[in-house]
Amino acid sequence: MEKLRKMVNQIAYTPPEDRLRTLSTLQFSLIPLLSLASTLYGFVLPLRHRLYCLGLLHKDRLPVPVISVGNLTWGGNGKTPMVEFLAVWLAAAGISPLILTRGYGGADEAKMLQRHLSRTPVKIGIGANRANTAASFLKRYGHVSPCKHGDNNLEKRISDNKHGNCSYSDQIGIAILDDGMQHISLWRDIEIVMVNAMNPWGNHQLIPLGPLREPLTALTRADIVVIHHADMVSVKDVEAIASEIRKVKNSLSIFISRLTPLYFLKAGNMSCKLALTDIRNTLVLCISAIGSADSFVERTKKLGPAYVDRLDFSDHHLFQAKDIDMIRMRLRSLQSEFAMKPVVVVTEKDYDRAPEALMHLYPYEVLVLCSSLQILPHNGNREDSFKKCLWQHLEVSN
């Protein structure tokens, strides 16, 4: 199954003109079947949207504003880091946010969020039915309008909170919908769409032939687009993506972001923080089962190790005993080739999905790279511009 996923993923991200050069005979044999499934999916998708527009399918509306963070393609677009960014920002303003996440793939993203936000008023609801999950939290904690905390000057409220002059209410003020763009059964007040700058649309085909969960025309529903991993491509590439987005909806607010490495945690002792410089001049094996492995590997290389090797698995892959055996073989091979003991580096999501499995890599050290999302300057827009844009949308929705 893992090999099949990798083959389909390669098809999805290979332009048609490059297929003869890069795809295998087996992959070519899969294309007609994938194309048929993609056509059927493309027929059902607008029909579903139409049923919601006509009111034939029910759309739930929460008593608090909802910020949706989603994307048009498979994973690796920075949705969860953006969700955390928003939650931290809102908590700093004295607003208690509720994150709604489905807990897919071993709930790795939810576990990471819980660890990062454990000392904040942020609440995390896990469940496929986000409306039911929200209802239970709202019943337990109550709710309050985020614009009724007494002062709508957000910068002042954040400053007051830092100096202890403003306290947050335990009542929920905003819901943040993680991976929410296709979850159209829940009404949202702000639609944020994340785009992976390293490979924004793949082969431009709908799943499963391509990576698109919806056609680019779905961007007409968006309020804000964030081009993520913008630091990993050229300014020209970023502008080309922005231009393509504006062709769909010229009025969209477009921002760019990156994932900034912060520190390492030691697997098995997550209270132990290590500096990023600790892997300088070392031999590193990057192991990942995430949507954008390239960005993870490239960021690790920038931290200064002597050599970086990699083993990639499909997004949300659960490590099995055979995977651990394969990883150990690679580690022994690297140690033999370079005459030095390699260090394993994984993402937080990969660690949270299978912490016990990774412990079987002993005596090799496993380090967990921790990062956070950062809004970068772009065409006069900065982080404060992004927050101001969000707040303006929230005020309008109230």
C-alpha positions in Angstrom: 0.0 0.0 0.0 2.9 2.4 0.9 4.5 1.8 -2.6 1.1 2.4 -4.3 0.7 5.7 -2.4 4.2 6.8 -3.4 3.5 5.9 -7.1 0.2 7.8 -7.1 1.8 10.8 -5.4 4.5 10.9 -8.0 1.9 10.9 -10.8 0.0 13.7 -9.1 3.0 16.0 -9.0 4.5 15.1 -12.4 3.5 17.5 -15.3 2.0 15.6 -18.3 5.0 16.7 -20.5 7.4 15.0 -18.0 5.6 11.6 -17.6 7.5 9.8 -20.3 10.8 10.7 -18.7 10.0 10.1 -15.1 7.1 7.6 -14.7 7.4 3.8 -14.8 5.3 1.5 -17.0 3.3 0.5 -14.0 2.5 4.1 -13.2 1.4 4.7 -16.8 -1.0 1.7 -16.5 -2.6 3.4 -13.4 -3.3 6.7 -15.2 -6.5 5.6 -17.0 -8.0 4.3 -13.8 -7.0 7.4 -11.9 -8.3 9.6 -14.6 -11.7 7.9 -14.5 -11.9 8.3 -10.7 -10.8 12.0 -11.0 -13.6 12.6 -13.6 -16.2 11.1 -11.3 -14.9 13.1 -8.4 -15.1 16.2 -10.5 -18.7 15.5 -11.3 -19.8 14.9 -7.7 -17.9 17.9 -6.2 -20.0 20.7 -7.7 -23.2 18.7 -7.2 -22.4 18.6 -3.4 -21.7 22.3 -3.3 -25.0 23.0 -5.2 -27.0 20.9 -2.7 -25.6 23.1 0.1 -26.3 26.3 -1.8 -29.9 25.2 -2.3 -30.4 24.3 1.3 -31.0 20.6 0.5 -28.0 19.7 2.7 -27.9 21.4 6.2 -25.0 23.7 7.1 -24.4 24.2 10.8 -23.6 27.7 12.2 -21.8 28.2 15.5 -22.7 31.1 17.8 -19.1 32.3 17.6 -17.1 33.4 14.5 -15.3 30.6 12.7 -11.9 30.9 11.0 -11.3 28.1 8.5 -7.7 27.2 7.6 -7.6 24.9 4.6 -6.0 24.2 1.2 -6.8 23.0 -2.3 -4.2 20.2 -2.4 -2.9 17.2 -0.4 -0.9 18.0 2.8 2.2 20.0 3.3 0.7 23.4 3.0 1.2 24.6 6.6 -2.4 24.4 7.8 -1.6 23.2 11.4 1.2 25.7 12.0 -1.2 28.4 10.8 -3.9 27.1 13.2 -1.4 27.4 16.1 -0.3 30.8 15.0 -3.9 32.0 15.1 -4.6 30.4 18.4 -1.5 32.0 20.1 -2.4 35.4 18.6 -6.0 35.2 19.8 -5.1 34.0 23.2 -2.6 36.9 23.5 -5.6 39.2 22.8 -7.6 37.7 25.7 -9.8 35.6 23.5 -10.2 31.9 24.2 -10.2 30.0 20.9 -11.5 26.5 20.2 -9.5 24.5 17.7 -11.6 22.0 15.8 -9.6 19.2 14.2 -10.7 15.8 12.9 -7.7 14.0 14.5 -6.8 12.2 11.3 -3.7 9.9 11.0 -3.2 9.0 14.7 -4.2 12.6 15.8 -0.5 13.6 15.4 -1.4 17.2 14.7 -3.8 17.4 17.7 -1.1 16.0 20.0 1.4 18.5 18.8 -1.1 21.4 19.3 -1.9 20.1 22.8 1.8 20.1 23.8 2.4 23.6 22.4 -0.8 25.2 23.8 -1.1 23.4 27.1 -0.4 26.6 29.1 -2.8 28.8 27.2 -6.6 29.2 27.3 -6.8 27.5 23.9 -9.2 24.5 23.8 -8.8 21.6 21.3 -11.8 19.6 20.1 -11.0 16.4 18.2 -13.6 14.6 16.1 -14.7 14.1 12.5 -18.1 15.8 13.2 -16.7 19.3 14.0 -20.2 20.8 14.6 -21.0 18.2 17.3 -17.5 18.6 18.8 -18.0 22.4 19.0 -21.4 22.0 20.5 -20.1 20.0 23.4 -17.3 22.5 24.1 -19.7 25.5 23.9 -22.1 23.8 26.3 -19.2 23.2 28.7 -17.5 26.6 28.6 -20.1 28.9 27.1 -19.3 31.6 24.5 -18.8 35.3 24.1 -18.4 37.6 21.1 -14.7 38.4 20.5 -15.6 42.0 19.8 -17.4 42.4 23.1 -14.4 42.2 25.4 -14.6 45.9 26.1 -11.8 47.1 23.7 -11.7 46.5 20.0 -8.2 47.9 19.7 -6.4 44.6 19.3 -2.8 45.9 19.7 -3.8 47.6 23.0 -5.5 44.4 24.2 -2.4 42.3 23.5 -0.2 44.8 25.2 -2.5 44.9 28.2 -2.5 41.2 28.4 1.3 41.1 28.4 1.4 43.5 31.3 -1.3 41.7 33.2 -3.9 44.4 32.7 -6.2 42.3 30.7 -7.5 38.8 31.5 -9.1 36.3 29.1 -12.5 34.8 29.6 -12.7 31.0 29.7 -15.7 31.4 27.5 -15.0 30.5 23.8 -14.8 33.5 21.6 -13.7 32.1 18.3 -13.5 28.6 16.6 -10.6 27.7 14.4 -11.4 25.0 11.8 -8.3 23.0 11.0 -8.4 21.6 7.4 -11.7 23.2 6.9 -12.0 24.3 3.3 -13.7 21.2 2.1 -15.7 20.8 5.4 -18.5 23.0 3.9 -21.2 21.6 6.3 -20.0 24.2 8.8 -20.4 27.9 8.2 -17.2 30.0 8.4 -16.7 33.7 8.7 -13.1 33.8 7.4 -11.7 31.4 4.8 -7.8 31.2 4.9 -6.3 29.0 2.1 -2.7 27.8 2.4 -0.7 27.2 -0.7 2.6 25.3 -0.9 5.0 27.5 -2.8 7.3 24.5 -3.6 4.6 22.8 -5.6 1.3 24.7 -5.5 -1.0 22.7 -7.8 0.9 19.6 -8.9 -0.3 18.5 -12.4 -3.4 20.7 -12.0 -5.7 17.6 -11.9 -8.3 16.6 -9.3 -7.6 13.7 -6.9 -6.6 10.9 -7.3 -5.0 11.7 -10.7 -3.7 14.9 -9.3 -3.3 16.5 -5.8 -6.2 19.0 -6.1 -9.1 18.5 -3.7 -11.0 21.2 -5.6 -10.3 23.2 -8.8 -8.6 26.5 -8.5 -11.9 28.3 -9.0 -12.7 27.3 -5.4 -10.4 30.2 -4.5 -13.4 32.5 -5.1 -14.6 31.3 -1.6 -11.4 32.4 0.0 -10.8 35.7 2.0 -7.1 35.3 2.5 -4.4 33.2 0.8 -1.1 32.5 2.4 1.7 31.2 0.2 3.7 28.9 2.5 7.3 27.8 2.3 7.9 31.1 0.3 11.5 31.2 1.5 12.2 28.0 -0.3 11.6 29.4 -3.8 12.5 32.4 -5.7 10.7 35.8 -5.5 9.8 35.2 -9.2 8.1 31.9 -8.3 6.1 33.5 -5.5 4.9 36.3 -7.8 3.9 33.7 -10.4 1.8 31.9 -7.9 0.3 35.1 -6.6 -0.5 36.1 -10.2 -2.3 32.8 -10.8 -4.3 33.3 -7.7 -5.4 36.8 -8.6 -6.6 35.6 -12.0 -9.2 33.6 -10.0 -10.1 36.4 -7.6 -8.3 39.7 -7.9 -9.6 41.1 -4.5 -7.9 38.3 -2.4 -5.5 39.4 0.3 -2.2 37.5 -0.3 0.5 36.9 2.3 3.6 34.7 2.4 5.0 32.6 5.2 7.7 30.2 6.2 8.3 27.5 8.8 11.0 28.7 11.2 13.0 26.1 13.1 13.1 26.8 16.8 14.9 24.0 18.6 15.2 20.2 18.9 13.5 18.0 21.5 15.0 14.7 22.5 12.8 11.8 21.7 11.9 9.9 24.8 12.5 13.1 26.9 10.4 15.8 25.3 11.2 18.2 28.2 14.8 18.3 27.0 15.4 21.2 24.6 18.5 21.2 22.4 19.9 24.1 20.3 19.6 24.0 16.5 23.4 24.2 16.4 23.7 20.8 18.0 23.6 19.0 14.6 26.3 21.1 13.0 28.9 18.9 11.3 27.0 15.8 12.2 25.7 13.0 9.9 21.8 13.3 9.8 19.1 11.0 8.5 15.8 12.8 8.0 12.8 10.5 8.4 9.4 11.9 7.6 5.8 11.0 6.7 4.5 14.4 6.0 3.0 16.2 3.0 6.1 18.3 2.2 9.2 16.3 3.0 11.3 18.4 0.7 10.9 21.5 2.8 11.7 19.6 6.0 14.9 18.2 4.5 16.0 21.5 3.0 15.5 23.3 6.3 17.5 20.6 8.1 20.3 21.1 5.6 20.4 24.8 6.4 21.2 24.0 10.1 24.7 23.0 9.1 25.1 19.2 9.3 28.0 17.6 7.4 25.7 15.4 5.3 21.9 14.8 5.2 20.3 11.6 4.0 16.5 11.0 3.8 13.8 8.4 4.0 10.3 9.6 3.0 7.0 7.9 3.6 3.5 8.9 2.5 1.7 11.5 4.6 0.4 10.3 8.0 2.1 6.9 7.5 2.1 4.8 10.6 5.6 3.3 11.1 5.6 -0.5 11.3 8.2 -2.9 12.4 9.4 -3.4 8.9 9.9 0.3 8.5 12.0 0.5 11.7 14.1 -2.4 10.3 14.6 -0.5 7.0 15.6 2.7 8.9 18.1 0.8 11.1 19.6 -0.7 8.0 20.0 2.7 6.4 21.6 4.0 9.7 24.1 1.2 9.8 25.0 1.8 6.2 25.5 5.5 6.8 27.7 4.8 9.8 29.8 2.4 7.8 30.2 4.7 4.8 31.0 7.9 6.8 32.7 6.3 9.8 30.6 8.4 12.2 27.3 7.7 14.0 24.3 9.3 12.3 21.6 11.2 14.1 17.9 10.8 13.2 15.9 14.0 12.8 12.1 13.8 12.6 9.2 16.3 12.6 7.0 16.7 15.6 4.0 15.2 13.7 6.0 12.1 12.9 7.1 11.7 16.5 3.6 12.2 17.9 2.2 9.7 15.5 4.6 6.9 16.6 6.8 7.8 19.6 7.1 4.1 20.7 8.2 2.9 17.3 11.0 5.5 17.1 12.3 4.4 20.4 13.3 1.1 18.7 16.0 3.0 16.8 18.3 3.0 20.0 21.3 3.4 20.2 20.9 6.0 17.5 19.8 9.4 18.8 16.4 10.7 17.6 15.9 14.4 17.6 12.5 16.1 17.0 12.6 19.4 15.1 10.2 22.0 16.4 9.2 24.9 14.2 6.7 27.7 14.1 5.0 29.6 11.3 6.2 33.1 10.5 4.5 35.7 8.2 7.2 37.3 6.0 7.2 40.8 4.5 5.7 40.8 1.0 4.6 43.8 -1.2 4.2 46.0 1.8 2.3 43.3 3.8 3.8 42.2 7.1 2.7 40.1 10.1 0.8 43.1 11.6 -1.0 43.6 8.2 -2.1 40.0 8.3 -3.5 40.3 11.8 -5.2 43.6 11.0 -6.8 41.9 7.9 -8.1 39.1 10.1 -9.5 41.4 12.7 -11.3 43.5 10.1 -13.0 40.4 8.8 -14.0 39.4 12.4 -15.4 42.8 13.1 -17.5 42.7 9.8 -18.8 39.2 10.7 -20.0 40.5 14.1 
